[in-house]
């Protein structure tokens, strides 16, 4: 039975491999960091240090200093400057990159001055060796007066020793009273007053942080902030000067320690990483390589996924048919086959494409390429009201807009952050893949181009993504002109060394993303499918029976065949159902775009999540057809004919109109909720929803009338 619980903070600069060590300690599959595809909030896991000690591991976002410049860095400040915080740790595992040791020890020195017991985990020692860097761990530990060990977050080497070091901290072994920075007499005067006034016991350095940041600390009330402000004015507390002096003092202390603890062997010529960067970040070749990689991604989504998609399609059809054969003819059989299985099958078929997308993106992240993309487009993004850090959100938006909007926390400038939040949902996310895939497959021929090098459907797919990117940049210009400007920011980031992707991490990333897609989309689609089936199977009073009677009479008058009669009756019954009545009511709004009432219903339901569109269409077309039709949705759309007019219900013009609509439309209530949370106001999500809806409507209208 556990007798003791402790809190351990995992802290370090961005991109030092904290998430890998977090996974090694907890066995979880979390991904935290400050580069594309990862979040900017703390993650929590747990592990047993010993049989009777359970540790809560709090993985904080990467930060350079306790003097924050962005929202994600304030997460760390708020927790470490407040001993009463629920996230205030008992112990700290500080992760540093062996290749940039001196720069990464600044934050460690600040944490040490908080008098929280800390152990230094030096990661990426294998890369340091390749760069000719050798670290004397024992000497470094002696000089810093903390335990330092080498670990490998990827392989797990050194993790057992890290656990032993944590146990030593718990047992009281280690010096947590020494400090790196000694406050000046002027600072000490303010520190003493704040410590005397504070409602909780503070270290000298925590009191100093209060003096510097009192206006930004959410746990201080207005009266406390006013009191500290009064103290700083009385003491002529020079905020910026003292910050600069402190930082210089820390480096003056750390530099000799690091210089005496490491040996750097001079390597001839540029490193392999430098040689690759000369090409990858080149003004001409860089963008060409980036666009080529995007083209590879979209070609792969269609080319590589075709076989598994066909297998899933056949499997779902076989399952549907088997259920119909085994179960009796009853309403619940129709619910399962025409409702749930049709809705889920319409989306599950796209799992291979989702998996391929995340696999390729993960490869680019793991290899270090994505960080180069951020650097490469920094200057370009400034022209559109954003910064290089905005690329983190925009690239993340290719996976999901929700973490992408949250990633904007890394942007310190309010205007650039707001513009990034407002335009990010225009980047096509993975939820749009099922919609794009079914529409592109319907409207664009599967024709090889450029001598078979490319596929026309893949080109169309990339075209949709590029359209979203263009819209994002143009919207950025508009918001740049509208929003009030404040001081511009600059991009400061480290380019990680190139490395071979860690296949376990890639596999875990793909597995988690696909699982999330299936579970999250599946839950929504199942609920929507059940409701849709009920609304499509029943109507007010005897409306469906009356529709059947009238349809039989009209089919005789029209001279329809038996098969045509069955489809005609099914279509008329669907129109007489509750969903048909609602669809007819909203059809006039979308009719100018080329959408009938069925598509109109799918647009409305897909506001819950974009991929619901495919499930809704699959459900409606299953119910709206007669017999044992289990054909794939694409074939149903191709063969859908209005019995009254004899015209196709779904045309190429309709498909292209829908593509444009979904490129621009918000169609994701979860994203709106996150925007509200991040901006702390309903004003911005309402503006966002309005401008994107208008853009989608008129863009689709224009497209429909072109085709």
KARATA-V23335 format. One record per backbone hydrogen bond with DSSP energy under -1.0 kcal/mol. NH is the residue of the N-H (numbers start at 0). CO is the residue of the C=O. If there is no record, write none. Layout:
nh = {NH:NH}
co = {CO:CO}
This chain:
nh = {2:3:5:7:8:9:10:20:21:22:23:24:25:26:32:37:38:42:44:46:48:49:53:54:55:56:57:58:59:62:70:73:76:77:78:79:80:84:87:89:90:91:92:93:94:95:97:99:103:108:109:110:111:112:113:114:118:119:120:121:122:127:128:129:130:131:132:133:135:136:139:140:141:142:143:144:145:148:150:151:155:158:161:162:163:164:165:166:167:168:169:170:171:172:187:188:189:190:191:192:193:194:195:196:197:206:207:208:209:210:211:212:213:215:219:224:225:226:227:228:229:230:231:232:233:234:235:236:238:241:242:243:244:245:246:247:248:249:250:251:252:253:254:257:258:259:260:261:262:264:274:275:276:277:278:279:280:281:285:287:288:289:290:291:292:293:294:295:296:297:298:299:300:301:302:303:308:309:310:311:312:313:314:315:316:317:318:319:320:321:322:323:324:325:326:333:334:335:336:337:338:339:340:342:343:344:345:346:347:348:349:350:353:354:355:356:357:358:359:360:361:362:363:364:365:366:368:369:372:373:374:375:376:377:380:381:382:383:384:385:389:390:393:394:395:396:397:398:399:403:404:405:406:407:408:409:410:416:417:418:419:420:421:422:423:425:426:429:431:432:435:436:437:438:439:440:441:442:443:446:448:452:453:455:458:459:460:461:462:463:464:465:466:467:468:469:470:471:472:473:474:475:476:477:478:479:480:481:482:498:505:506:507:508:509:510:511:512:513:514:515:516:517:518:519:520:521:522:523:524:525:526:527:528:529:530:531:532:533:534:535:536:537:542:545:546:547:548:549:550:551:552:553:554:555:556:557:559:564:565:566:567:568:569:570:571:572:573:574:575:577:578:580:581:582:583:584:585:586:588:590:592:593:594:599:600:601:602:603:604:605:606:607:611:612:614:615:616:617:618:619:620:621:622:623:635:636:637:638:641:645:648:654:655:656:657:658:659:660:661:662:663:664:668:671:672:673:674:675:676:677:678:679:680:685:686:687:688:689:690:691:692:693:694:695:696:697:698:699:700:701:702:703:704:705:706}
co = {51:51:53:55:90:57:92:16:17:18:19:20:21:22:38:34:30:58:56:54:52:52:3:46:5:44:7:42:9:11:408:69:72:73:74:75:76:81:84:6:6:116:8:118:10:120:122:96:99:104:105:106:107:108:110:111:91:146:93:148:95:123:124:125:126:128:127:262:260:134:135:136:137:138:139:140:140:119:121:156:151:155:157:158:159:160:161:162:163:164:165:166:168:167:183:184:185:186:187:188:189:190:191:192:193:202:203:204:205:206:207:208:209:212:216:220:221:222:223:224:225:226:227:228:229:230:232:231:236:237:238:239:240:241:242:243:244:245:246:247:248:249:250:253:254:255:257:257:133:131:270:271:272:273:275:275:276:278:281:283:284:285:286:287:288:289:290:291:292:293:294:295:296:297:298:299:304:305:306:307:308:309:310:311:312:313:314:315:316:317:318:319:320:321:322:329:330:331:332:333:333:334:335:338:339:340:341:343:343:344:346:347:349:350:351:352:353:354:355:356:357:358:359:360:361:362:363:363:368:369:370:371:372:374:376:377:379:380:381:380:386:387:389:390:391:392:394:395:395:399:400:401:402:404:405:406:407:412:413:414:415:416:417:418:419:422:423:398:428:429:431:432:433:434:435:436:437:438:439:444:453:449:448:446:454:455:456:457:458:459:460:461:462:463:464:465:466:467:468:469:470:471:472:473:474:475:476:477:478:366:501:502:503:504:505:506:507:508:509:510:511:512:513:514:515:516:517:518:519:520:521:522:523:524:525:526:527:528:529:530:531:532:533:539:541:542:543:544:545:546:547:548:549:550:551:552:553:554:560:561:562:563:564:565:566:567:568:569:570:571:537:534:576:577:578:579:580:581:582:585:586:589:590:589:595:596:597:598:599:600:601:603:604:608:609:610:611:612:613:614:615:616:617:618:619:631:632:633:634:646:641:639:650:651:652:653:654:655:656:657:658:659:660:606:667:668:669:670:671:672:673:674:675:675:681:682:683:684:685:686:687:688:689:690:691:692:693:694:695:696:697:698:699:700:701:702}
